[in-house]
Amino acid sequence: MTVKDIVRDESFLSQKSVPATRDDMSVGNDLKDTLAAHNHECVGMAANMIGVARRIIIARLSDRMLVMYNPVLLKVKDPYETEEGCLSLEGKRKTRRYRSIEVEYYNSLWQKKKKRFSGFEAQIVLHEMDHLEGIVI
């Protein structure tokens, strides 16, 4: 088990992440271990939160933890305003989210997948995808 330290440096977090490759697969395991260690206070992470500027995120969904490599937002529907916190930052910030999204990504077997998310799961995925763009919420 490899639990990584959480990055709180906003100048690092505000940089865009670069695409992940198959060589980055171990980062997904580090994200799983680190998210599990912060289970009581966190529902998702992006690789830059553990010091790796690659396009990799993890979301704790109702039934499992899902690691997504190079996620791409395909569709959004039904915008709303909300406030969110982040393990890397103090306090909460206002942001716009969507109640329904569709994302294309590579899974842990490096297979291309498409998945729809709605409600709180969509919010988690969108928050983590913002990290990949250097958007600090």
C-alpha positions in Angstrom: 0.0 0.0 0.0 1.3 3.4 -1.0 -0.3 6.4 0.6 1.0 9.6 -0.9 1.1 13.1 0.7 -1.5 15.5 -0.5 -0.2 18.5 -2.5 -1.4 21.9 -1.3 0.8 24.1 -3.5 -1.7 26.1 -5.6 1.0 27.0 -8.2 1.5 23.3 -8.9 -2.2 22.5 -8.7 -3.0 25.3 -11.2 -0.8 23.7 -13.9 -2.5 21.7 -16.7 -1.8 17.9 -16.5 -0.3 16.1 -19.4 -1.8 12.9 -20.9 -1.2 9.7 -19.1 0.4 6.6 -20.7 0.4 3.0 -19.9 3.6 3.7 -18.0 1.5 5.7 -15.5 -0.8 2.8 -14.5 0.8 2.5 -11.0 -0.4 6.1 -10.3 -3.9 4.7 -10.4 -3.0 2.3 -7.6 -1.4 5.1 -5.6 -4.6 7.1 -6.0 -6.7 4.1 -4.7 -4.5 3.8 -1.7 -4.4 7.5 -0.9 -8.2 7.9 -1.4 -8.8 4.9 0.9 -6.6 6.5 3.5 -8.7 9.7 3.3 -12.0 7.9 3.0 -13.5 9.9 5.9 -13.0 13.3 4.2 -12.7 12.7 0.4 -14.7 11.2 -2.4 -12.3 11.7 -5.3 -8.7 12.7 -6.3 -6.7 13.8 -9.3 -3.1 12.7 -9.8 -1.8 16.2 -9.3 -3.1 16.1 -5.7 -0.4 13.4 -5.1 2.3 15.3 -7.0 1.8 13.6 -10.5 0.8 16.1 -13.2 -0.8 13.4 -15.4 -4.5 13.2 -16.6 -5.6 10.5 -14.1 -8.5 10.8 -11.7 -10.3 8.5 -9.2 -13.9 8.8 -8.0 -15.5 6.9 -5.2 -18.8 5.8 -6.6 -21.7 4.0 -4.9 -20.3 0.6 -5.7 -16.6 1.0 -6.2 -13.6 3.3 -6.8 -13.2 4.1 -10.5 -9.8 5.2 -11.9 -10.0 7.0 -15.2 -7.0 7.7 -17.4 -7.2 10.6 -19.8 -10.9 11.3 -19.2 -12.7 13.5 -21.8 -16.0 15.2 -21.2 -18.3 14.4 -24.1 -21.7 15.7 -23.0 -23.1 17.8 -20.2 -26.7 18.5 -19.2 -28.7 20.5 -16.6 -26.2 23.0 -15.1 -26.5 24.2 -11.5 -24.5 26.3 -9.0 -23.0 24.7 -5.9 -20.2 25.0 -3.4 -17.4 22.5 -3.0 -14.4 21.8 -0.8 -11.2 20.1 -1.7 -8.7 18.1 0.3 -5.9 20.2 -1.2 -7.5 23.6 -0.1 -9.1 25.2 2.8 -12.7 26.2 2.8 -15.3 26.0 0.1 -15.7 27.7 -3.2 -18.6 28.3 -5.6 -18.7 26.5 -8.9 -21.0 25.4 -11.8 -21.6 21.7 -12.2 -24.0 19.6 -14.4 -26.5 17.0 -13.1 -25.7 14.6 -16.0 -22.4 14.1 -17.9 -20.9 11.6 -20.3 -17.1 10.8 -20.1 -14.8 8.8 -22.3 -11.7 7.4 -20.6 -9.2 4.5 -20.4 -9.8 2.0 -17.6 -7.2 0.1 -15.6 -6.8 -2.4 -18.4 -6.2 0.5 -20.8 -9.5 -0.1 -22.6 -11.4 2.9 -23.9 -14.8 3.2 -22.1 -17.7 5.6 -22.1 -19.8 6.1 -19.0 -22.7 8.4 -18.0 -22.7 9.9 -14.5 -25.5 11.8 -12.7 -26.1 13.6 -9.5 -23.3 13.6 -6.9 -21.2 11.1 -8.9 -21.2 13.6 -11.8 -20.1 16.4 -9.4 -17.2 14.3 -8.2 -16.0 13.5 -11.7 -16.3 17.1 -12.8 -14.4 18.4 -9.8 -11.5 16.0 -10.4 -11.5 16.7 -14.1 -11.2 20.4 -13.3 -7.9 19.5 -11.5 -6.6 18.1 -14.7 -7.1 21.5 -16.3 -5.4 23.4 -13.5 -8.7 24.7 -12.2 -8.5 25.0 -8.5 -11.9 24.8 -6.7 
